Amino acid sequence: MTPLRKRMTEDMQLRNYAAKTVENYTRHIGCFARYFGKSPEHLGPEEVRTYQVYLVNEKKASWSSFNQAVCALRFFTGIRYLASGMST
C-alpha cells in the first residue's frame, strides 16, 4: 500500500466512513489512475475534469456512480493537499 493510499484510508476511517465507502472510494481512485496510466499523486485538476467527462460521455456512468467518483476524487485531492502541506 502506498503512503498516499494508506493516508486516504486512515483519514476515511478517522471520519467514520463505512467500510464499503472506503472500498468504493479506493476503487474509484484506482480507476482514475489507470485511465491516465499514472499515479494519482501526479494528476491534477485538468485530469480530474477530463476523467469526469469520460465517465459521462464514454462510460455512460449512472448518476450515482458518477457522483461517488466525484466525491472520491474530491476527498482524495483534499487528502493529497494536506499530505503535501505537511511534508514541506
N, C-alpha and C positions, 0 to 999 in steps of 0.2 A: 504494500500500500504506500503510495506516495505521501510525502508530508502534507501536501495540499488536500488530498482526498481525506487523509486522517483528520486534518483540522476541520474540514467541512462536516464530516461525520460526527466528530466530537461536538462541534457547535450546534448541530441539529439535535443531538442528544441533550445538551445543556438547555435547549429551548423546549425540551419535552416533545419533540416531533415523534409521531408514531413510527414504528419500525418499518412499516410499509412505505411511508413517505420518504424516509431516509433511503430506502432501497430504490424507489422510483426517481428521486432527485439524482442519486448517484448514476442511475441508468441514463437519465436524460443528459447529464453532463458527459458521460461516456460517448453517447451518440453524437453529441455536438463535436467532441474532439475527433471522433472517427470521420465525420463528414469532411473535416478540413485536413485530416491526416497529421494533426499536430497536437501537442499537449495543450490542454485548455488554458494553462497559465500563459501561453504565448498568443492567445487570441483576445481581440479587443471588441469594442462596441460595434464596429462595422461588420465584423464576423457574426456577432450576435444578431444583428439585423438581417444579414444575408441568410442565416440559418432559419430565422423566423419566416422569411419569405419562402424559403424552401419547404418548410413544414406546411405552409398554407397552400402554395401553388403546385408543388410537385408531389409531396407526400400525401396531400389532402387530409391532413390530420384533423380529427374531430376537435370541436371547441375545447372539450375537457382535456384532451391530450395536449393541445397547443398551449392552453393556459397553464397546465402543470409544467411544461417545458419552460415557459416564460418565467414562472415562479422559481424553478430550479436555477435557471440562469441568473436571475436577479439575486437569489441567495448566494450563489457561487461568486458572482462578481463582488458582492459585499464582503464575503469572507476573504477573497483574494486581495481586495483593497486593504482590509485590516491586517492581513498577514504581511503584505508588502510594507505597510506603515510601521509595523512592529520590528521589521528586520533592519530598518535604517537607523 
